[in-house]
Amino acid sequence: MARPPNKSGTSKTILMLGTIAAGVLVGGVLYQSTNSSDQDDMELMGIVEQQPVVEAVIERPAVPEAVIPTPVATPAAEPAAQKKTVMKPPQLPSLDNSDAFVRDRMLLIKHKSELQSWLNTDDLLRRSASYLDGLARGNTLSKVFPLTPPEGSFAMHKDGETIWLNAGNYERYDSTVGVLTSFNMKSMGQLFHFMRPLLENAFAEMGYRPRQMDGIILQAIDNILATPIIVEPIRLTRDSVAYKFADPELEALLPVQKQLLRTGPENTQRLQQQALALKDALLNP
């Protein structure tokens, strides 16, 4: 039996989830159902039915508190004789009536047909809070956002008794990763800070304080950044229907990290780059 290949080091670069970190996918985005990475032949990004109400997580580990700095406006000096026109920012709606407000501003940042489909649901900010809470715990929640499904069928090949993840499988996720990596993360950070009161309300409904919300968002990003980059072929095993990683260290990774591995090293690096850019935009407003 062939020995499992060695793994490469971890690369600090990005999913989404994007704003989803700000209130949508990036988280995101990466993605779909708790424990889905070990089921259904490793289908990672299936379209799911909309749910009007997102269920709150019942069991949560202790959440470290963090503080994401709030941007401070510093108006530029003007000549005394010059008349100043002050543009007031739009007033935030209530959380219950925020869907159209969030959708319009997300599509201003990046208008793509796939994104428009993802946002064609209700309770966007509540779904974002649940999605980010799941990412912070290492899970992805497919019932939160209807992401684009991977193209084609899951691909693997056998070498005698050894099962390998087919590298051609990585291309199935190019479309979804392409949407998630097309966002300007500086703009996403600005949108987060602008809509922060609404996000705090969504997290408060789940029992979290504002600093805990910050800790959840940063932990979700760090889970993505901590995913190893595996450039060598990945060996699999099969237990009944589900495929698993043959390497115990890879199989012991968080579900979201195993999901990222299945998108391939290039896609994982692209998502990590986005995650790093989002973290910088949040911490340096």
N, C-alpha and C positions, 0 to 999 in steps of 0.2 A: 504493500500500500504506500502511495506517495506521501512524503512528509509534508505537513502544512507549510506554506511559504512564510518567510519572515515578514513582519509588518514594518512599515515605515514610520517615521516620527509624526508627531501631531503638528499640524500647520494652523497657525492662528490667523484665520481669515474667515466669514460665512459662507435661514431660511426665515425669516418671517413672518418670516412671518411677519416679519416685517411689520407693516405697522400693525402689522398685526401687533407689534409691540406697542404701537401708538394707539391701537384700537382696532386691529384687524388681523390680518394674517401674519406677517413676517414673522406674524407668525406666523406665527405661525406656523412667510412662509413656507413651512415644512410640515403641513401636514397632518395625520388622520388617525383613527380610532385607537383608543387605549388598548394596548396589547395586540393591535392589528399587525404589527411587524412580525409576529410569530404565527400568523394564521393566513388562510386563504392563499396559499402559494406565494406569500410575501408580496401581495398586492398592497401598495403603500398609499396611493392617493386617489381613492375612489370617490365618485360623486355620491353625496348622501342626501337623504331627505331633509327638508327644512324642519326645524322645530321652533315653535313660537316662544318657548320658554326654555332657557338653558338651566339644567339642573346644577345646583351648587355642589361642590365637592364635599363629601361627608367627612372623610378622614384626611387630615393634613398633618405633615410633619411640622415641627416648629419652624417658623419663618423668621429669618434674621431681618432686622430692620435696616433700612438703608435710606439715604437721602439723595434724590436726584435734584441738582440745583435748579432753582427757578430763575429764568432769565430776568435781568434787570435792565430796563430801558434807560439809555443815557442820551437825552436829546442834545443835538448839536447846537452850539451858540449861533445866534442870528443877530443881524444888525437891529438896533433898537427901532429904527424907523420902518423896518419891514414888517408887514402884517403877516401873522402866522395863521395858517389854516390847519386845524387839528382834525385828523381822520379818526373817527371812533371805530374800534373793531366791532364786528357784528356781535350781537348779544347771543349768548349760548342758549339753546332751547333746554327744556327739561329732558331728563334721561329717557322718559317714555316717548318723547317726540323727537328724538335725535337722529333717527335713521337717515332721513333725507339730507340733513345737515352734514352728517359724516360722509355719506355716499358722494355728495357733490364735491366735497373738498378732497376726498381720496382720488376721484377721477380727474380733478384739476392737476394733481401731482403727476399722475400717470393714467392716461386713458387707453385702456386695452380691452378688447372684447372679453378676454378671459377674466380680467379683474371685475368687469361689470357683471359677469355671471356670478362670481364669488360674492359680490356685494348685494346680489339680488335676493336678500333674505331680511328678516326682521331682527330686532334686538342686537344690532351690530356691536355696540359697546359691551353689553352683557356677555355676548358670545366671545368677544375679545378678552374680557377678564377671565372667563372660564378657560379659554385656550391658553392664555399665558400662565395661568395657575397650573394647568396640566404640563406645559413645557418645563416649568420650574421644577416639577417633580419627576421630569424625565419622560413624560408620556405625551402622546399626541391624541387629540380628540376629533375623530372624523365626523362626529355628529354636530360639530360646531360650525364649520364652514364647508361649503360644497366646492372643494378644489377640483381642478382638472384631473381626470383619471390618467394613469400612465397609458401610453400608446402601445398597442399590440399585447402580446401575451408574455408572461414570465418566461425567461430563457435560462436554461442551465444545460450542461453537457456532462457526460460521463467518460472517465478514463479508466476502464476496467471497473473496479468497485468504487472508485473515487468520484464524487460529485463536485462539480465546480460551478460557481456563479458565472454565467456567460457575460463577458464584458459588453456584448451588444445590448444587454439588459439596461445598461446605464442610459442609453439614448432615449429610453421610454419616458424619462422624467425631464428631458430638455425643455419642453414647453412650459411646464409649471415653474421650473427653476428660472427660466428666462423671464417670466413675469416678476418673480420675486426679486431678481437681481436688477430689474430695470428701474427700480425706485431710486430717487435722490434721497439718501438717508438724512441729509441735513434738513430737507423739507419735511421729512417724516418726524424728525425731532421737534421741529417748530410746531407741527400739528399736534404732537403729543402735549407740549407745554400749553398750547392754546386750549386744548380740550381736557386738560388735566382734571378740572373740577367734575366733569361728567364721568371720567374714568374712576375717580375716587369714589363717586357715588355707586358705581357698578361694583367695585371691590368691597365697599362697605356693606352691600347687600349680602356678600359672601362671608362677612364677619371680619374683614381685614381693615386695619388702620392705614392711613396714607403712607407711612414709612414702610409698612409691610408690603404695600403695593409696589413700592420702589424696589424692595428686596426681591420680590417675585419676578419683576421684569428683568432685573440684572442677573438673577440666577438662571432664568430661561435663556438669556443670551450666552452666559458662560457655559451652559450645557452644550450649546451648539459649538462654541469655540473649543471645547475640550474633546471633541470627536476626533479620533485618530484618522490620518489620511493613509489609506491602504492602496498602494499602486500595484502590488503583486496580485495574481489570481487568488480568489477567496474560495476555500474549500467548504463544502456544505455537508450536512447530514440530514436525514429525513426520518422523522418520528411520526408514523402514521401519515397524516396529510401534510403537516407543516414542515417546511425546511428550516434548519437552524444552522448557525455557524459552527463548523467543526472545532475551531479554536475556542477553548473555554474562556479566554480573556475577551474575545470579541462577543461571545454569547452573553457574557456578564455585563456588557455595556447597558446603559439606559436604553429603553425602547426608542426614544427619539434619535439617539446616536446610532443605533443599529439601522434605523430607517435611513439616516443620512448615508451610511456606508453603502446601502443598496442603490443609491443614486449615482455612485461612482466617485472616484477621487477628484475629478475636475469639477463636478457639480458641487461636491462637498466644499471644496476650496472657494468656489464662487459664493456659496451661501455664507461661509464663514467670513469672507471679506465684507459682505453686507452686514452681518451681525456686528462685526468690529466697528464698521462705520456708524451703525445705529447707536452703539454704546457710546462712541465718542460724541455723537450729536446730542445724546441725552445728558451726558456728564459735563459737556462744554457748550451750554446754550449761548 
